[in-house]
């Protein structure tokens, strides 16, 4: 083979522009014993590709078969669900059996309870109205400053 042709093929190879037939041509040249001295550095490259093509991967990891214990997980989940339901029923039973539904025996007791509830509502409503007054004061001050 001509030396110039091989050098041009090497340039094309390193640029990634060679065809498969040109790469085979380079491989046959570098696997032969007729390689020129200044191109011997590439001989190991093409020899490596030829050698490594035949190497097969053999895994060395031995995996132990695992025991499937899915049934244990499902049993544990069922126990947790039943404990949750039992706890809920136990702690809510005392409130469910309560007969105190907010009813009163006499109308006077009902009237006093209603008065107490309305008084509490009135106090909280007045507090809310005072807060709105502060907001109105803030708004008017802001309008004066940013005019």
C-alpha positions as CSV (number, residue, x, y, z in Angstrom):
1,X,0.0,0.0,0.0
2,X,1.1,3.5,-0.6
3,X,2.4,5.4,2.4
4,X,0.5,8.6,1.3
5,X,-2.8,6.8,1.1
6,X,-2.4,5.3,4.6
7,X,-1.5,8.7,6.0
8,X,-4.6,10.3,4.3
9,X,-6.7,7.4,5.6
10,X,-5.3,8.0,9.1
11,X,-6.3,11.7,8.9
12,X,-9.8,10.8,7.8
13,X,-10.0,8.2,10.6
14,X,-9.1,10.6,13.3
15,X,-11.6,13.2,11.9
16,X,-14.3,10.4,11.9
17,X,-14.9,10.5,8.1
18,X,-13.8,7.1,7.1
19,X,-16.0,4.4,5.8
20,X,-16.0,0.8,7.1
21,X,-14.0,-0.5,4.1
22,X,-11.4,2.2,4.7
23,X,-11.2,1.3,8.4
24,X,-10.7,-2.4,7.4
25,X,-7.9,-1.3,5.1
26,X,-6.2,0.6,7.9
27,X,-6.6,-2.4,10.2
28,X,-5.1,-4.9,7.8
29,X,-2.2,-2.5,7.2
30,X,-1.4,-2.0,10.9
31,X,-1.8,-5.7,11.7
32,X,0.8,-6.6,9.1
33,X,4.6,-6.4,9.7
34,X,5.2,-3.9,7.0
35,X,4.4,-0.8,9.1
36,X,6.6,2.3,8.5
37,X,8.6,3.4,11.6
38,X,6.8,6.8,12.1
39,X,3.4,5.0,12.0
40,X,4.3,2.2,14.5
41,X,2.7,4.2,17.3
42,X,-0.8,3.5,15.7
43,X,-0.1,-0.2,15.4
44,X,-1.0,-0.8,19.0
45,X,-4.2,1.1,18.6
46,X,-5.5,-1.1,15.8
47,X,-4.1,-4.2,17.5
48,X,-6.0,-3.4,20.6
49,X,-9.3,-3.1,18.8
50,X,-8.8,-6.5,17.1
51,X,-7.8,-8.2,20.4
52,X,-10.6,-6.6,22.5
53,X,-13.3,-7.6,19.9
54,X,-12.8,-11.2,20.9
55,X,-12.9,-10.7,24.7
56,X,-16.2,-11.7,26.3
57,X,-17.6,-10.4,29.5
58,X,-18.0,-13.0,32.2
59,X,-19.8,-11.8,35.3
60,X,-18.2,-13.0,38.6
61,X,-21.1,-12.0,40.9
62,X,-23.0,-14.9,42.4
63,X,-26.5,-13.9,43.5
64,X,-28.1,-15.7,46.3
65,X,-31.7,-16.5,45.8
66,X,-33.9,-14.4,48.0
67,X,-36.8,-15.7,50.0
68,X,-40.0,-14.0,49.2
69,X,-41.6,-12.8,52.4
70,X,-44.4,-10.8,50.9
71,X,-47.0,-12.6,53.1
72,X,-45.2,-11.3,56.3
73,X,-45.5,-7.7,55.1
74,X,-49.2,-8.1,54.3
75,X,-49.8,-9.7,57.8
76,X,-48.0,-6.8,59.5
77,X,-50.0,-4.2,57.5
78,X,-53.3,-5.9,58.5
79,X,-52.3,-5.9,62.2
80,X,-51.5,-2.2,62.0
81,X,-54.8,-1.4,60.3
82,X,-56.7,-3.4,62.9
83,X,-54.8,-1.7,65.8
84,X,-55.6,1.7,64.3
85,X,-59.3,0.9,63.9
86,X,-59.5,-0.5,67.5
87,X,-57.7,2.6,68.9
88,X,-60.1,4.9,67.1
89,X,-63.2,3.0,68.4
90,X,-61.8,2.8,71.9
91,X,-61.1,6.5,72.3
92,X,-64.3,7.7,70.5
93,X,-66.6,5.4,72.4
94,X,-66.7,7.7,75.4
95,X,-67.8,10.7,73.4
96,X,-70.4,8.7,71.4
97,X,-72.1,7.5,74.6
98,X,-72.4,11.0,76.0
99,X,-76.0,12.1,76.4
100,X,-75.1,15.8,76.8
101,X,-76.2,17.1,73.4
102,X,-76.5,20.8,74.5
103,X,-80.1,20.5,75.6
104,X,-81.4,22.2,78.7
105,X,-84.2,21.2,81.1
106,X,-85.7,24.7,81.6
107,X,-86.1,27.6,79.2
108,X,-84.3,29.9,81.7
109,X,-81.1,27.8,81.4
110,X,-81.3,27.9,77.6
111,X,-81.9,31.6,77.7
112,X,-78.8,32.2,79.9
113,X,-76.6,30.0,77.7
114,X,-77.8,31.8,74.6
115,X,-77.1,35.2,76.2
116,X,-73.6,34.0,77.1
117,X,-72.9,32.8,73.6
118,X,-74.2,36.0,72.0
119,X,-72.2,38.2,74.4
120,X,-69.0,36.3,73.5
121,X,-69.9,36.8,69.8
122,X,-70.5,40.5,70.3
123,X,-67.2,41.0,72.1
124,X,-65.3,39.3,69.3
125,X,-67.2,41.2,66.7
126,X,-66.4,44.5,68.3
127,X,-62.7,43.5,68.4
128,X,-62.9,42.8,64.7
129,X,-64.5,46.2,64.0
130,X,-61.7,48.0,65.9
131,X,-59.1,46.1,63.8
132,X,-60.8,47.4,60.6
133,X,-60.6,50.9,62.1
134,X,-56.8,50.5,62.3
135,X,-56.7,49.4,58.7
136,X,-58.7,52.4,57.6
137,X,-56.3,54.7,59.5
138,X,-53.3,53.0,57.8
139,X,-54.9,53.3,54.4
140,X,-55.6,57.1,54.8
141,X,-52.0,57.7,56.1
142,X,-50.6,55.7,53.2
143,X,-52.6,57.8,50.7
144,X,-51.3,61.0,52.2
145,X,-47.7,59.9,52.0
146,X,-47.8,58.5,48.5
147,X,-49.8,61.3,46.8
